[in-house]
Amino acid sequence: MPISRTDVATADGSKLINRLCKHWAHKLEVEHDADQGRVAFADGTCLMHATADRLTVAIEALDESTLDQLEGVVSSHLERMAGEPLDIVWEN
């Protein structure tokens, strides 16, 4: 299973995890606390971890095509929830 990861500089990592998990909890299996979150998509999983100045996000998917799609979904939702542009660079 391919994996992709990004580290995003933000002081709002915990807030973003909370917002994203609450948003996706209506349709997806979600687990989260103040500093960590897990979202189970149909074809992959997103793990998030917040520190004081960073948000680390890792996505695991069934194949490369799905991984690319989930990167776009997670990136767009992160930026929408943050309300500002974020420097999101995926490494896989």
JONOR-V744178 format. One line per field, one symbol per residue. phi: phi as a letter, one per 20 degrees, with the letter a starting at -180 (. if undefined). psi: psi as a letter, one per 20 degrees, with the letter a starting at -180 (. if undefined). burial: + if it has 16 or more other C-alpha atoms within 10 Angstrom, else -. A space follows every 50 residues. Layout:
phi = ???
psi = ???
burial = ???
This chain:
phi = .fccbbddfaedgfffggfffffeffccfccacfdbbccdefcrcddcbd cfcbcdcccdcfbfffffffgfffgffgffffmbfdedcecb
psi = pqqqqqppoqikggggggggghgiihirpqpqahiqqpporhkrqppqpp ahjqoppppprhrhghggghggggghhghghhjqpqnoopp.
burial = --++++++++--++-++++++--------+-+--+++++++--+++++++ ---++++++++-----++-++--++-++--++-----+-+--
